[in-house]
Amino acid sequence: MGNQRIVPCLWFDDQAEAAASFYETHLPEGRVLAVAHFPRSGPNPPNKPPGSVLTVDFSIAGQRFTALNGGPLFRPNPSVSFHVRLPDAAAVDALHAVLIDGGVEAMPLGAYPWSPRYAWVQDRFGVSWQLIAMPDVRRPEIVPALMYAGHHHGRARAAIAAYVAAFPDSRIASVEDFGEGEGGEAGTVKHAALELLGQPLIAMDGGSFHDFGFDEGVSLQVLCADQAEVDRLATALAADGGEEGPCGWVRDRFGVWWQVVPEAVAAWLTSGDEAARDRVFQALMPMRRLDLATLERAYRGNGAG
């Protein structure tokens, strides 16, 4: 977990603490790791109370997440879900009972061709989980899944190739297409497994009939070692029709949102030095692509640029 460099970020209004606490309590190996706060002085974009919670970093089954109090503009939707691989049907049933409380069932609990016990649930916070019994799994595993649906349908194959080209230490493990009569458009991606920076991911085409698609409700943070890596990955992800947004956010040409962030920034924003972390926050807010040197100067108190 300490080497995880792609971290899903879940956008909430004021529920980041509640969501992280729920997952810590009820999901396998849940643990809160760190909490960052909005500055006590100066504005913040969603107009949250000074000093209130900005983000909560937590982990489930060794997979890191960030919960963000970003305001009411976005919320998670099923275009990004999380496969929870569990060792048996009893474990699926138990977790399903927890997540369906206050949630919505996207695919009912039951037997499917790919697993003897499976369900797709959108929990009370809007986050989507695919629970799947896999007898060869010894301990729970979580893998983010990207579904290219709506006007992004049919783009999974091109997206996979672009991501593997952009990220070092990446590979495509498998790609399975829909055949005739299999419930999806023949020739589109039914299920693909890949790894980026050592992070397993799943990708699939989900059909043009869906009314949801990728947005900032779930983004993928990329934790970069230095400015050179920030520059290279931000440029690659924004290429050919993508765009760089505020504060290191990047939308790729397939619609997926990323946050290209120097790894040190997370530590600075959760520092015990309140004045230092507030300086970093205020220095970061006007930026588009993040400037590591400027942010470090802000943290150390010798100018924000």
Secondary structure, DSSP 4 states (H G I P E B T S, - for coil): -TT--EEEEEEESS-HHHHHHHHHHHSTT-EEEEEEE--SSS--TT-PPTT-EEEEEEEETTEEEEEEE--SS----TTEEEEEEESSHHHHHHHHHHHTTTSEEEEEEEEETTEEEEEEEE-TTS-EEEEEE-TT-SS-EEEEEEEEEGGGTT-HHHHHHHHHHHSSS-EEEEEEE--TTSSS-TTSEEEEEEEETTEEEEEEEEETT-S----TTEEEEEEESSHHHHHHHHHHHHGGG-EE-GGGEEE-TTS-EEEEEEHHHHHHHT-S-HHHHHHHHHHHTT-SS--HHHHHHHHHTS---
